């Protein structure tokens, strides 16, 4: 165990045991990559993290079934298995796409695997120290 700060913290909201981080994951594509749907259990805002191959449809369907609106799509990094469905998910949700600027070039669709990947364009940079908000949750 380390003395690191928590990755997830509430943004000025009193603790409520019925209210907290909600995370669902799906496993997608030939690399069996985890993609995540994250929300706070109260607001309708949701985050999608790392939408791999085939993730866009199931994630948008699940968000809809839960009454959530995807307000941000984020990539932890730019490997193909984490960015494959960025463009279809942006199109389906209208949400902005965020990635570290050093990996933004990886969204151009080119890859060494011979897959046809629709290019995407990040509209938000994710840099060291940035915070991502999901409802009243704050991720550092």
Buried (B, 14 or more C-beta within 10 A) or exposed (E): EEEEEEEBEBEEEEEEEEBEBBEBEBEBBEBEBBBBBBBBEBBBBBBBBBBBBBBBEBBBEBBEEEEBBBBBBBBBBBBBBBBBBBBBBBEBBEBBBBBBEEBBEBBEBEBEEEEEBBEBEBEBEBEEEEEBBBBBBBBE
